[in-house]
Amino acid sequence: MIEINHLTKSFDGKTAILKDIHLTIKKGEVVAVLGPSGTGKSTLLRCMNYLTEPTEGIIRIGSAKVDARRHTKKEIAELRSHSSMVFQNYNLFKNKTAKQNIMEALITVAKMDKTKAQEIALNLLKKVGMADRGDYFPSKLSGGQQQRVGIARALAVNPDVLLFDEPTSALDPELVGEVLNTIRAVAEEGVTMLLVTHEIRFARQVATRILFMDEGTIIADGTPEEILDFPQDARLQRFLSHCLK
């Protein structure tokens, strides 16, 4: 489903945020990415759909492939069509209702008629427990509700891969659970996911595989048991001992 080779990202030509990343993710895997702040986790996700353009490397998602050294806008558009991203700060259109936020890509990108788009939006709102909030604007929704709309919007285009960039980090603690429950329900349907998170206990419950990143590289890659119960790398051990206090 996903293949990444020699992925490197430098913002100033000197300091590499990502350093020669190699990664393969199979269809149906739920991969959680853990690591200290500033180690490149979110940059990895943003490079995968070219919200951030890599310095070097080749990214394949499904049938789409983009080489950072030579590519076209059409290739980037094709790559993006295979994935959807759920953002840390929701990124909903403030002037559109929850339902309209979900319909937007279906109408403008997929060229779907409004009746069909509305049907899909209402079904997805029901799926994420927001059936009674379709006509609410983001300003009338809690952070957890906005994020659930964001998840519904990401699902609307039926992506091959869902990318979650710390989806609970902007939420008040009492709202985290409702979003995690929604992600868990989607994961149980077999959707391929890459999830950057600081919720270690949630990663254990939901992920089929965990990556640990530090200083722009993938230090450890294994099952939740291998990474969380029997960590071999000293940096991973220190990280877990700090997070699980």
HELIX and SHEET records of a PDB file:
HELIX    1   1 LYS A   41  MET A   48  1                                   8    
HELIX    2   2 LYS A   73  ARG A   80  1                                   8    
HELIX    3   3 ALA A   98  THR A  108  1                                  11    
HELIX    4   4 LYS A  114  LYS A  127  1                                  14    
HELIX    5   5 ALA A  131  ARG A  133  5                                   3    
HELIX    6   6 PRO A  138  LYS A  140  5                                   3    
HELIX    7   7 GLY A  143  ALA A  156  1                                  14    
HELIX    8   8 PRO A  173  ALA A  187  1                                  15    
HELIX    9   9 ILE A  200  VAL A  206  1                                   7    
HELIX   10  10 PRO A  224  PRO A  224  1                                   1    
HELIX   11  11 GLU A  225  ASP A  229  3                                   5    
HELIX   12  12 ALA A  234  CYS A  243  1                                  10    
SHEET    1   A 4 ALA A  16  ILE A  25  0                                        
SHEET    2   A 4 ILE A   2  SER A  10 -1                                        
SHEET    3   A 4 GLU A  56  ILE A  61 -1                                        
SHEET    4   A 4 ALA A  64  ASP A  67 -1                                        
SHEET    1   B 6 SER A  83  VAL A  86  0                                        
SHEET    2   B 6 VAL A 161  ASP A 165  1                                        
SHEET    3   B 6 THR A 192  VAL A 196  1                                        
SHEET    4   B 6 VAL A  30  LEU A  34  1                                        
SHEET    5   B 6 ARG A 209  ASP A 214  1                                        
SHEET    6   B 6 THR A 217  GLY A 222 -1                                        
END                                                                             
